[in-house]
Amino acid sequence: MHDNNLKVSTKKNLFFSILAVSFRLIANVFVFWLLARVYDPHIFGQFTFAHSLATTLIVIADFGFDVFLTTEISSKRENIGGVFSNLLSYKILFTFFTMVGMLFFAVIMHSSDDVRILVFLFTFFLASTTLTNFIFALFRGVENLGYEMKVSFIMNGTLVVILPILLVFKAHIILVAIVFIAARILGLCLAVNYSSLLVGGLNFGAMFQGFGQLRNKMFVFGFHFVFSFVFFQLDTILLMLLKGEYDTGIYQAVFKFIMLPLAIPEIVMNVLLPVLTRLFGENKEEWKRISSLLSKSLLLIVLPVSLLLFSYADDIIVLVYGIKYVSAAPVLKIFSLIILVRFLLEPFALMLTTSGRQYVRLFTVVIATLINLILNIILIPKLGAEGAAIVSLITNLFVGVVFVAFNIDILKAWFANKQSLFLLLVVLVEIPLLIFAAISMKIAGLIIIAIFFGISVYVYLTEYERKFLFSEVKNIFKRIWTK
């Protein structure tokens, strides 16, 4: 009975997580695509710089509280209100100091007035987003992602409806930013309302309690979260400082686009983090089985995506953004490899977190951030956006190698088999055919990717895994259709 309830809950939350992330992703991609279409790379660079700066500082405000809250609540269901209230007190403190830091940056930075104003406005985006993220972590901890889905739908739906009206009249970029931020504030208000249904009123007596006990775990989660995000976002800030608005706009055009495929592992992690954390203590075999299937699924998804983005980078950029962004095509090719690495390392990262080895991830991303900073300072002045992309690839490879090294037994169990060998042979045959097709017969390349994807699914998955995954995908689409 417990296993059946777990499966039903996981399926439900997977469905809600897909919808929640999809609403956010579609809105963000749609909005940034419209901005890139309406405004030139310089103005687009101004907006995305302020947005990226706020997003980077959000990580400091979050400080791993979200993941920590999810894992704490999943293991302490009897004291949800106390855990939430206690961590919220620290969360508000971090948010306040981060807002002060961003306002200070707006005052001292050497840039145009519009950029300064945008940075100031996005301070409110920072506050509303980080607090909303924290409440979403509460929903995940109690494994009730339906509330997150509702908030995401209303918040992002409002943005998608209102913003295009402004862009039709090519409104000033500052007015666009105000609407963008107002939608986030609306989302925060809705999230607060739903959270009160779960925890009732705040337990003020639980605030700022037990810091000595929380400190070690909180700092491990916090510093890991900060550095893991910074090493992936630092390049945008350095591009603005070292090269200017145009290179930032070119780089961010690609970066916003690749958020689409990168949302897939995010969805899975949202659902499986509390589940695998619990299973590690209750049922190690089930923990291993689910993780193995996760690894296989992500690999099968990312292979055709990476091959498509690499082979058709020029066509995709022109189709999505227009000819004025054609110089972003080489950056997209590099990011197609980054996507491959990110998908491959995520299951190993999840194994570390759910098995209580978060400290490995912390030390790894701290070193990766230093590598990223040094290499960006060297390559960005010489290569611009392409240099930043190359550095991002190098640092992601470094992180992936370390994560795998600490999961070497799992690596052998997942990949030292004939199915993995067959998949490798399929890919080696596919690549030269795809390169030839991309040069001479573009439509044939899409057919090749589709055919080889089908072959890959057949040779890499067992019969049980194929039936299980296809039934789950069918159920998800059935739910979406009936909704």
Backbone torsions as a table, in degrees:
resi	resn	phi	psi	omega
1	MET	NA	-42.2	179.4
2	HIS	-61.9	-43.0	-179.7
3	ASP	-64.0	-39.0	179.4
4	ASN	-66.0	-42.2	177.7
5	ASN	-62.9	-38.7	179.0
6	LEU	-63.2	-43.2	-179.1
7	LYS	-65.2	-43.6	179.7
8	VAL	-63.0	-45.5	179.9
9	SER	-62.3	-42.9	-179.2
10	THR	-64.9	-43.0	179.2
11	LYS	-62.2	-44.1	180.0
12	LYS	-61.6	-46.3	-178.2
13	ASN	-69.7	-32.9	175.0
14	LEU	-61.8	-44.0	178.5
15	PHE	-61.4	-47.9	-179.9
16	PHE	-64.9	-38.3	179.9
17	SER	-66.0	-40.9	177.4
18	ILE	-59.3	-44.9	-179.9
19	LEU	-66.1	-45.0	-177.6
20	ALA	-61.7	-49.7	-179.6
21	VAL	-67.8	-36.4	179.6
22	SER	-63.6	-43.9	178.1
23	PHE	-58.7	-47.5	-179.0
24	ARG	-64.9	-43.9	-176.3
25	LEU	-67.1	-47.8	-179.7
26	ILE	-60.9	-42.4	179.3
27	ALA	-62.8	-47.5	-178.3
28	ASN	-64.4	-47.5	-179.5
29	VAL	-63.4	-42.8	-179.9
30	PHE	-63.1	-45.5	-178.6
31	VAL	-64.7	-48.4	-178.3
32	PHE	-69.6	-30.5	174.5
33	TRP	-64.8	-44.6	177.8
34	LEU	-62.5	-42.7	179.0
35	LEU	-59.7	-43.9	-179.8
36	ALA	-66.6	-33.1	179.1
37	ARG	-72.4	-38.8	-174.0
38	VAL	-83.1	-40.3	-174.8
39	TYR	-108.1	157.0	178.9
40	ASP	-77.6	169.4	-176.7
41	PRO	-57.0	-28.2	-179.5
42	HIS	-67.4	-49.9	179.7
43	ILE	-68.0	-40.8	176.6
44	PHE	-59.6	-38.5	177.8
45	GLY	-65.1	-37.1	177.2
46	GLN	-60.8	-49.8	-177.6
47	PHE	-64.2	-47.6	-176.5
48	THR	-69.8	-27.1	175.5
49	PHE	-65.6	-49.0	179.4
50	ALA	-61.5	-40.9	178.9
51	HIS	-65.3	-43.3	-179.3
52	SER	-67.9	-38.0	177.3
53	LEU	-62.3	-45.9	178.6
54	ALA	-63.2	-42.2	-179.6
55	THR	-63.6	-38.4	178.1
56	THR	-66.4	-43.6	-179.9
57	LEU	-72.0	-25.1	174.6
58	ILE	-58.3	-34.3	-179.8
59	VAL	-63.3	-38.0	177.2
60	ILE	-68.3	-40.7	177.7
61	ALA	-65.6	-39.7	177.2
62	ASP	-65.8	-46.7	177.4
63	PHE	46.8	38.0	177.7
64	GLY	74.2	3.7	-179.4
65	PHE	-60.1	-33.9	-175.8
66	ASP	-64.5	-53.2	179.6
67	VAL	-63.7	-40.8	-179.2
68	PHE	-63.2	-44.3	179.0
69	LEU	-62.2	-43.1	179.7
70	THR	-59.7	-47.5	-178.1
71	THR	-69.9	-36.7	179.7
72	GLU	-66.5	-45.3	-178.1
73	ILE	-68.7	-37.2	-179.8
74	SER	-63.0	-23.7	179.8
75	SER	-106.3	-5.5	-178.7
76	LYS	-134.5	57.7	-176.4
77	ARG	-62.4	-24.4	-176.1
78	GLU	-74.7	-11.0	-176.0
79	ASN	-135.9	49.4	-176.9
80	ILE	-61.7	-47.2	-177.9
81	GLY	-61.7	-42.2	-179.5
82	GLY	-67.0	-44.9	179.2
83	VAL	-62.5	-45.5	-178.5
84	PHE	-63.0	-47.7	-177.5
85	SER	-63.7	-41.1	-178.9
86	ASN	-63.8	-49.8	-178.8
87	LEU	-69.5	-31.0	178.1
88	LEU	-61.6	-36.5	-179.8
89	SER	-61.6	-42.6	177.7
90	TYR	-70.5	-35.6	-180.0
91	LYS	-61.6	-45.7	179.7
92	ILE	-62.9	-39.1	179.1
93	LEU	-62.1	-47.0	178.8
94	PHE	-63.7	-38.9	-179.8
95	THR	-63.5	-43.5	-179.7
96	PHE	-60.2	-49.8	-177.8
97	PHE	-66.4	-32.6	178.1
98	THR	-69.3	-39.4	176.3
99	MET	-61.7	-43.0	177.8
100	VAL	-60.3	-42.0	179.3
101	GLY	-62.7	-40.4	-179.9
102	MET	-69.7	-39.0	176.5
103	LEU	-63.9	-39.2	177.6
104	PHE	-63.3	-40.5	178.0
105	PHE	-62.0	-40.2	179.6
106	ALA	-62.6	-32.5	-178.3
107	VAL	-75.1	-42.6	-171.2
108	ILE	-91.3	-15.5	-173.6
109	MET	-70.2	146.5	177.4
110	HIS	-96.3	97.3	-178.9
111	SER	-158.5	-178.0	-178.7
112	SER	-70.8	163.0	-179.8
113	ASP	-62.0	-38.3	-179.8
114	ASP	-61.9	-40.9	179.3
115	VAL	-65.1	-41.8	178.7
116	ARG	-60.6	-45.6	-179.3
117	ILE	-64.1	-41.4	178.9
118	LEU	-62.3	-42.4	178.3
119	VAL	-62.7	-41.7	177.9
120	PHE	-61.1	-46.8	-178.9
121	LEU	-63.1	-40.0	-176.7
122	PHE	-71.9	-6.2	170.6
123	THR	-61.3	-37.5	178.3
124	PHE	-73.3	-31.6	172.4
125	PHE	-61.7	-42.7	178.8
126	LEU	-56.4	-51.6	-175.2
127	ALA	-64.5	-48.1	-176.6
128	SER	-67.5	-37.7	-178.3
129	THR	-70.3	-44.0	-176.8
130	THR	-67.5	-36.1	178.0
131	LEU	-72.0	-35.8	175.5
132	THR	-65.2	-41.9	177.5
133	ASN	-57.8	-39.9	-179.0
134	PHE	-64.1	-42.1	179.2
135	ILE	-68.8	-36.1	174.7
136	PHE	-59.7	-36.4	178.4
137	ALA	-63.8	-34.3	174.7
138	LEU	-61.4	-46.7	179.0
139	PHE	-58.9	-40.3	-179.5
140	ARG	-69.9	-37.2	-178.9
141	GLY	-62.7	-37.7	177.8
142	VAL	-89.4	5.0	178.0
143	GLU	56.3	47.1	176.0
144	ASN	-130.3	80.1	-175.2
145	LEU	-84.6	2.4	177.7
146	GLY	-63.3	-37.6	178.1
147	TYR	-64.7	-42.0	178.5
148	GLU	-61.3	-40.4	179.7
149	MET	-61.9	-42.7	-179.4
150	LYS	-64.5	-45.8	179.4
151	VAL	-62.1	-45.6	-178.8
152	SER	-60.9	-40.6	-178.9
153	PHE	-64.3	-48.7	-177.1
154	ILE	-68.0	-45.4	-177.3
155	MET	-62.4	-50.9	-176.6
156	ASN	-77.4	-30.1	175.6
157	GLY	-63.7	-40.6	176.6
158	THR	-59.6	-43.0	-179.6
159	LEU	-64.3	-44.3	-177.3
160	VAL	-66.4	-31.7	-178.9
161	VAL	-77.7	-44.9	-172.0
162	ILE	-81.9	-43.4	-171.5
163	LEU	-61.5	-42.6	179.1
164	PRO	-58.3	-29.8	178.2
165	ILE	-63.2	-42.0	177.8
166	LEU	-65.3	-39.4	-176.1
167	LEU	-72.3	-26.5	175.5
168	VAL	-58.8	-37.7	179.4
169	PHE	-93.7	8.3	-179.9
170	LYS	48.9	56.0	-179.5
171	ALA	-62.4	157.9	178.6
172	HIS	-59.3	143.8	-174.9
173	ILE	-61.0	-26.8	179.0
174	ILE	-70.1	-38.9	176.1
175	LEU	-64.8	-38.9	176.3
176	VAL	-59.6	-42.9	-179.9
177	ALA	-63.5	-39.2	-179.7
178	ILE	-61.9	-44.1	178.3
179	VAL	-65.3	-41.5	178.8
180	PHE	-57.0	-43.8	-177.7
181	ILE	-74.8	-37.1	180.0
182	ALA	-60.5	-36.2	178.2
183	ALA	-63.6	-36.7	178.3
184	ARG	-68.4	-38.5	178.7
185	ILE	-65.2	-38.9	175.2
186	LEU	-59.4	-43.5	178.7
187	GLY	-60.8	-40.1	178.5
188	LEU	-62.4	-44.2	179.8
189	CYS	-60.4	-41.8	178.7
190	LEU	-66.1	-42.0	-179.3
191	ALA	-63.1	-41.0	177.9
192	VAL	-60.9	-41.6	-179.9
193	ASN	-62.1	-45.9	-179.5
194	TYR	-69.2	-35.6	-178.9
195	SER	-64.8	-31.1	179.6
196	SER	-64.4	-24.5	177.4
197	LEU	-71.1	-24.6	-177.7
198	LEU	-93.3	-39.8	-174.3
199	VAL	-113.5	-6.0	-176.6
200	GLY	68.0	-140.9	176.7
201	GLY	-79.1	163.1	178.7
202	LEU	-71.4	142.3	175.8
203	ASN	-92.1	91.4	-174.7
204	PHE	-65.7	-25.3	178.2
205	GLY	-68.7	-20.7	-179.0
206	ALA	-89.3	-6.0	-175.9
207	MET	-72.6	141.6	178.9
208	PHE	54.2	37.2	179.6
209	GLN	-102.8	148.2	171.3
210	GLY	61.5	37.1	-177.9
211	PHE	-61.9	-37.6	-179.6
212	GLY	-60.5	-39.1	179.5
213	GLN	-74.0	-35.9	-177.0
214	LEU	-80.8	-24.5	-167.1
215	ARG	-52.5	-54.3	-174.5
216	ASN	-61.4	-48.8	-179.7
217	LYS	-65.7	-42.0	-178.3
218	MET	-63.5	-42.9	-178.2
219	PHE	-68.7	-36.5	177.8
220	VAL	-63.5	-49.4	178.2
221	PHE	-63.3	-42.1	-175.7
222	GLY	-65.7	-53.1	-177.9
223	PHE	-67.2	-33.4	175.4
224	HIS	-63.1	-45.4	-177.8
225	PHE	-61.9	-42.7	-179.6
226	VAL	-63.1	-53.7	-174.4
227	PHE	-70.6	-33.8	179.7
228	SER	-66.0	-32.4	178.5
229	PHE	-81.4	-41.7	-176.4
230	VAL	-61.9	-41.8	-177.2
231	PHE	-67.6	-17.3	177.4
232	PHE	-95.8	-14.9	-176.8
233	GLN	-115.5	-13.9	-174.9
234	LEU	-58.6	-33.6	-175.4
235	ASP	-61.5	-34.4	179.8
236	THR	-63.6	-45.1	179.6
237	ILE	-65.1	-42.8	179.5
238	LEU	-67.2	-33.8	176.3
239	LEU	-61.5	-44.0	179.0
240	MET	-63.5	-42.1	-177.0
241	LEU	-73.7	-35.7	-173.0
242	LEU	-98.7	-25.5	-176.4
243	LYS	-123.8	-35.3	178.0
244	GLY	117.3	-172.9	-170.5
245	GLU	-70.2	-36.1	-176.0
246	TYR	-64.3	-51.3	180.0
247	ASP	-62.6	-36.1	177.1
248	THR	-63.3	-43.4	178.7
249	GLY	-63.1	-42.5	178.6
250	ILE	-62.5	-46.5	-178.2
251	TYR	-65.1	-44.1	-177.6
252	GLN	-70.2	-27.2	175.5
253	ALA	-58.7	-43.0	177.6
254	VAL	-72.3	-43.5	-175.7
255	PHE	-60.5	-43.5	179.6
256	LYS	-66.5	-35.2	-178.8
257	PHE	-67.2	-42.0	-176.3
258	ILE	-76.3	-3.6	172.3
259	MET	-64.0	-23.6	177.9
260	LEU	-59.0	-62.0	179.2
261	PRO	-66.4	-31.8	-178.7
262	LEU	-69.3	-12.7	177.0
263	ALA	-72.2	-21.6	-176.7
264	ILE	-63.3	-53.4	176.4
265	PRO	-63.7	-29.4	178.0
266	GLU	-62.6	-43.2	178.5
267	ILE	-59.3	-47.1	-177.4
268	VAL	-63.9	-42.4	-179.3
269	MET	-64.6	-38.8	178.5
270	ASN	-56.6	-40.4	-176.3
271	VAL	-81.2	-44.1	-169.6
272	LEU	-87.1	-18.6	-178.5
273	LEU	-56.6	-54.6	178.9
274	PRO	-66.8	-33.5	-179.2
275	VAL	-65.8	-49.9	-178.0
276	LEU	-70.2	-31.9	175.6
277	THR	-60.1	-43.0	179.1
278	ARG	-70.9	-41.2	-177.8
279	LEU	-66.9	-29.4	179.8
280	PHE	-59.9	-33.9	178.5
281	GLY	-88.5	-22.4	-174.2
282	GLU	-101.9	-39.6	-171.7
283	ASN	-151.7	90.1	-175.5
284	LYS	-62.0	-37.2	-178.4
285	GLU	-65.3	-41.1	177.6
286	GLU	-67.7	-36.6	176.1
287	TRP	-58.7	-45.1	179.7
288	LYS	-69.0	-40.9	-176.3
289	ARG	-65.6	-45.9	180.0
290	ILE	-65.0	-40.4	-180.0
291	SER	-64.8	-39.5	178.7
292	SER	-63.6	-43.9	179.1
293	LEU	-65.9	-35.8	175.6
294	LEU	-60.8	-46.7	-179.5
295	SER	-60.5	-45.2	179.9
296	LYS	-63.8	-43.0	-177.7
297	SER	-63.4	-45.8	-179.7
298	LEU	-64.3	-38.3	179.6
299	LEU	-65.0	-43.1	180.0
300	LEU	-66.7	-32.0	178.7
301	ILE	-73.0	-43.8	-171.0
302	VAL	-76.0	-29.2	-176.9
303	LEU	-58.2	-54.1	178.8
304	PRO	-65.5	-33.5	179.4
305	VAL	-64.0	-47.8	-179.2
306	SER	-64.3	-43.2	179.5
307	LEU	-63.7	-40.1	179.4
308	LEU	-65.2	-47.4	-178.9
309	LEU	-64.8	-38.5	-179.4
310	PHE	-70.3	-44.3	-174.1
311	SER	-74.8	-29.6	-174.2
312	TYR	-120.6	32.2	-176.1
313	ALA	-57.3	-48.0	-178.3
314	ASP	-61.3	-46.6	-178.3
315	ASP	-64.3	-40.2	-178.3
316	ILE	-65.9	-44.8	-179.3
317	ILE	-62.6	-46.6	-179.6
318	VAL	-64.3	-40.3	-180.0
319	LEU	-65.5	-42.7	-174.0
320	VAL	-81.1	-46.5	-171.5
321	TYR	-111.1	-18.2	-177.0
322	GLY	98.3	170.8	-172.6
323	ILE	-65.7	-24.9	-177.2
324	LYS	-69.8	-12.5	178.1
325	TYR	-109.0	17.2	-174.8
326	VAL	-60.8	-26.8	179.2
327	SER	-69.4	-5.3	176.9
328	ALA	-83.7	-9.3	-176.8
329	ALA	-59.3	-46.9	177.6
330	PRO	-60.7	-32.9	177.9
331	VAL	-66.3	-39.8	178.9
332	LEU	-64.0	-36.9	177.9
333	LYS	-61.0	-42.4	179.0
334	ILE	-66.6	-39.9	-179.5
335	PHE	-69.2	-23.9	175.4
336	SER	-62.8	-32.7	176.3
337	LEU	-76.4	-36.3	177.9
338	ILE	-62.4	-41.6	178.2
339	ILE	-59.0	-43.2	178.4
340	LEU	-58.2	-47.0	-179.3
341	VAL	-64.1	-43.2	-177.9
342	ARG	-62.4	-42.4	179.3
343	PHE	-64.7	-38.8	-177.9
344	LEU	-70.7	-35.3	-175.3
345	LEU	-83.8	-21.6	-175.0
346	GLU	-58.8	-45.0	178.5
347	PRO	-61.7	-38.4	178.2
348	PHE	-66.4	-37.2	177.1
349	ALA	-64.4	-41.8	179.7
350	LEU	-65.3	-36.3	177.4
351	MET	-63.2	-38.6	178.2
352	LEU	-65.3	-45.5	-177.6
353	THR	-65.8	-47.5	-175.0
354	THR	-74.1	-14.9	177.6
355	SER	-100.4	11.7	175.4
356	GLY	79.2	23.5	-179.5
357	ARG	-115.3	41.3	-179.4
358	GLN	-62.2	-27.2	-179.1
359	TYR	-61.3	-31.1	176.9
360	VAL	-62.9	-43.8	178.7
361	ARG	-64.4	-38.3	179.5
362	LEU	-60.2	-55.5	-177.2
363	PHE	-62.3	-35.6	-179.5
364	THR	-64.2	-48.0	-176.2
365	VAL	-74.1	-25.9	174.2
366	VAL	-63.1	-47.5	178.4
367	ILE	-64.5	-40.7	179.9
368	ALA	-62.1	-37.6	178.6
369	THR	-64.7	-41.7	177.6
370	LEU	-63.9	-43.1	176.9
371	ILE	-60.7	-44.3	-179.1
372	ASN	-61.0	-45.2	-178.9
373	LEU	-62.2	-48.7	-177.1
374	ILE	-64.0	-47.4	-177.9
375	LEU	-67.9	-36.2	178.2
376	ASN	-64.8	-40.9	178.5
377	ILE	-61.7	-31.8	179.7
378	ILE	-80.3	-45.7	-169.2
379	LEU	-90.7	-31.3	-177.6
380	ILE	-61.3	-45.8	178.2
381	PRO	-60.1	-28.5	-178.0
382	LYS	-88.7	-42.2	-170.7
383	LEU	-116.6	-4.9	177.8
384	GLY	63.6	-133.1	-176.4
385	ALA	-62.1	-37.3	178.3
386	GLU	-64.0	-39.0	177.9
387	GLY	-62.1	-41.7	178.2
388	ALA	-63.4	-39.2	179.1
389	ALA	-66.1	-40.6	178.5
390	ILE	-62.1	-42.9	178.9
391	VAL	-62.9	-41.1	178.8
392	SER	-61.8	-40.0	177.5
393	LEU	-63.3	-44.9	-179.0
394	ILE	-61.5	-46.1	-177.0
395	THR	-69.2	-36.8	176.9
396	ASN	-66.6	-37.4	175.5
397	LEU	-62.6	-43.1	178.6
398	PHE	-59.1	-47.8	-180.0
399	VAL	-61.1	-43.8	180.0
400	GLY	-61.1	-43.0	-179.8
401	VAL	-62.0	-43.0	-179.5
402	VAL	-65.9	-45.1	-179.9
403	PHE	-60.0	-41.5	179.1
404	VAL	-66.4	-40.4	-178.6
405	ALA	-60.1	-33.8	178.9
406	PHE	-86.4	-0.3	175.8
407	ASN	-128.3	38.7	-171.0
408	ILE	-62.1	-36.2	177.9
409	ASP	-66.0	-38.8	178.1
410	ILE	-67.8	-38.6	177.2
411	LEU	-57.2	-46.1	180.0
412	LYS	-63.2	-41.8	-178.8
413	ALA	-66.3	-35.5	-177.2
414	TRP	-81.5	-35.7	-169.3
415	PHE	-119.5	-13.2	179.8
416	ALA	-86.6	68.7	-179.2
417	ASN	-153.6	168.5	-175.2
418	LYS	-70.0	-28.6	178.4
419	GLN	-62.6	-41.0	178.8
420	SER	-66.8	-37.4	177.8
421	LEU	-64.5	-43.5	178.0
422	PHE	-61.6	-41.7	179.4
423	LEU	-62.9	-41.8	178.4
424	LEU	-60.5	-43.3	179.1
425	LEU	-63.7	-40.2	178.7
426	VAL	-61.4	-44.7	-179.5
427	VAL	-65.7	-41.5	-180.0
428	LEU	-63.7	-33.0	176.3
429	VAL	-75.8	-36.8	-175.4
430	GLU	-69.2	-40.1	-172.5
431	ILE	-58.5	-53.2	179.7
432	PRO	-62.7	-35.1	177.5
433	LEU	-64.7	-39.7	-179.0
434	LEU	-69.5	-40.3	177.9
435	ILE	-61.3	-43.8	178.5
436	PHE	-63.5	-43.6	-178.7
437	ALA	-66.0	-38.6	-179.0
438	ALA	-64.5	-28.7	-179.2
439	ILE	-82.7	-44.2	-170.5
440	SER	-109.3	-38.3	-176.5
441	MET	-134.0	86.5	-170.5
442	LYS	-60.6	-42.1	-178.2
443	ILE	-64.9	-29.7	179.5
444	ALA	-65.0	-31.3	179.7
445	GLY	-62.1	-39.6	178.6
446	LEU	-65.4	-38.3	178.1
447	ILE	-65.9	-41.1	178.8
448	ILE	-61.2	-44.5	179.6
449	ILE	-60.9	-44.0	-179.4
450	ALA	-63.8	-44.0	-178.9
451	ILE	-64.5	-46.9	-176.9
452	PHE	-71.6	-25.4	173.8
453	PHE	-64.8	-44.3	177.2
454	GLY	-60.8	-42.1	178.0
455	ILE	-64.0	-41.6	-178.9
456	SER	-61.6	-43.7	178.8
457	VAL	-60.2	-40.5	-177.3
458	TYR	-69.1	-43.7	-174.0
459	VAL	-82.8	-23.6	-172.7
460	TYR	-93.7	-32.2	-178.0
461	LEU	-98.0	146.9	172.8
462	THR	-74.3	166.8	-179.6
463	GLU	-60.2	-40.4	178.8
464	TYR	-63.7	-43.5	-178.4
465	GLU	-65.4	-39.2	178.4
466	ARG	-62.8	-47.0	-179.0
467	LYS	-63.5	-41.7	-178.7
468	PHE	-63.6	-49.2	-177.5
469	LEU	-66.2	-42.8	-179.4
470	PHE	-64.6	-37.5	178.3
471	SER	-67.0	-37.4	179.3
472	GLU	-68.3	-43.6	178.0
473	VAL	-61.9	-41.9	178.6
474	LYS	-60.9	-42.9	179.8
475	ASN	-64.7	-39.1	179.9
476	ILE	-63.8	-47.8	179.6
477	PHE	-65.9	-33.1	177.9
478	LYS	-65.1	-41.8	178.1
479	ARG	-62.6	-46.1	-179.3
480	ILE	-61.6	-42.0	-177.8
481	TRP	-66.1	-44.9	-178.2
482	THR	-70.0	-27.0	177.0
483	LYS	-66.4	NA	NA
